[in-house]
Amino acid sequence: MALKPDRDFDCSYNMGYFWAANGQAPAEEGGIAGVVSAGSGVALDDAGSSGIAPGKGGVNTVDYVADPSGVQVVGVLLHAIEAEPVTSFKRKNYHTNAQWPGDPVSLLRRGWVVTNQIVGSPVAGSGAFLGASGQLSTNQAAGAPQIGRFETTKDTDGFTRVFLDI
């Protein structure tokens, strides 16, 4: 588990993006998603998209970006990404609250979460920066944006509370 249910946000999330069809799968929740490709306007019904999973068309897609330099950050992934089954019988397990690559994703933009997707040893009150592969970092890499602040240190399981303002 990369994101604990202990969180607080006031409807400050975004569902206008899709997880990249060729993106990281499986991907744990709790990491920071960055824009892979953006469309014009809302771009939810572009001609390149398929009818069932619009994100497979390649517009308005996000992923855990390997290099944090210059990435447009969108938010914290609030649910896991599972690999799409390769069988002819494709059915989601809605009890896991997981999505497939190409599906729309919920991304938290403002509020706090408890996550273990962290590189380094955070200090309460210090800045939280985008790190490699969607992780939060205590150190700012060249060109990486600050996305919030750490509110606690790591607990024994490696989780910390972080306030986000994206």
N, C-alpha and C positions, 0 to 999 in steps of 0.2 A: 504494500500500500504506500503510495507516494503523497497522498493528500488525505488528511484526517477530516472527519465531518465537522470539526470545530472551526467555524468560519463566520464572517459577518460582512454582508454587502447589501446595499439598497438598490436592487435592480440595475446595477452598474455592470451589466455584462452584454456581450455582443454575440449575436447568432447569425451575422451576415457573412461568415467565412466558412469554408469547407476545408477539411484536412486533405492535404495533397494526396492524389491518387497513388503517386509513386513515393509518398512520404514514409516516414518511419512508422513501422507497424511490426510488432506491438509497441505502443508508447504509453507510458504511465501518466496518469493525471498529476497535476501539480507543477509542471514545467511551464516555461514561458514560450508561447508561440509567436513566431515572426512571419511576416508576409513573404510568400514565395512568388506569387503573381497577383496583380490587382487588375480589376476590370474597371470600365467607366460606369459612372452612376452606381446603382446598386448591384448590377451585374449578376443577378440571381437567375436569369433566364437567357443567358447568352446562347447564340446558335451553336457554339462548340460543345455545349453541355448535353449529356444524355438526360432523358426524361426522369429516370428513377433516381440517379445520384448526380445532380448538377455539377458537383465539384470535380468530376472526372473530366470535365471539359478544360480545366486548367485555369479558370479565372477565379479571383477572390479565394485563393488557397493559402493555407498556413501550414507550418511544420516546425519542428525543433531545428532551427538553423545552426549548422556546425560552427560558422564563424560569426561572432556577435558584432563585428565592426560594421556600422552603418545600417543595421537591421531596423526595419520599422516594426516595433513591438505592438502586438494587438492585445494580448492578455494571457492569463493563466488558464491552462486547459483544465476544465472541471470534470472531465470524465476520461476514461481510458480509451485507447484506440486498439482494436483487435484486428488481426489479419482477416481479410475476407475469405470465407471458405472456398475451396476450389471445387467442391462437389456441385452437382446439378441442383441439389436441394439446399437453397440458401435461405436461412432463417436466423434472424437475430435473437439472441437471448436477452430480452429486455430486463431481466432481473439483475444483470450485471451493470446496467447503465453505461454500456460501452458502445462506441460507434466504429464503423469501418472506414478505411481510407476512401475519400471522395464524399463522405457524408458531412452535413453541417455539424459544427461543434459549438459548444458554449464556452465563452472566454470571459473571465472575470477581469474587469478593468480598474475598479476602485473598491477597496475594502481590505480585509485581512483574511489570510488563510494560514493553516498550519501544514507545512510541507517538509519533505526531506530531500528535495531536489536542489541541494546546496553544495557548492564547492567552497571550502575554507571553513574557518571558525568564526561565525558571526558574533558581534558584540551588540548588545541592546543599544539602539539609537544610531547605529552605523548605517551607511548607505547600502542598498541592495542593487546590484548591477546585473545586466544580462550577461550570462556566461556562455561557454560553448555548449552546443547541443541542447539549448533551452533551459539550462540550469541557472539558478541564481548564484551570483558570485559575490564574495566580500571585497574583491579587488576589481577595479575598473580596467578592462582591457582597452587598447587603443580604439576609439570610435564606438565603444559600447555604451548604450544609454543607461542612466540611472532610472530604475523603475519603482523604487520605493525605499523602505527602511526596515531593518530587522528590529523587532520589538522584544525578542528574547534571545538567549543563547540556545545552543543545541541541547536537547534532553538526552537521556541515555539511549534512546532509539534513533537519534540523529535528526529529530524533527525540531523545527523552530517556527515561531509565528512571525510573519512578515506582513507589513502594511504596504499595499500597492496603490499607486496613483499613476495610471497610464493614460 
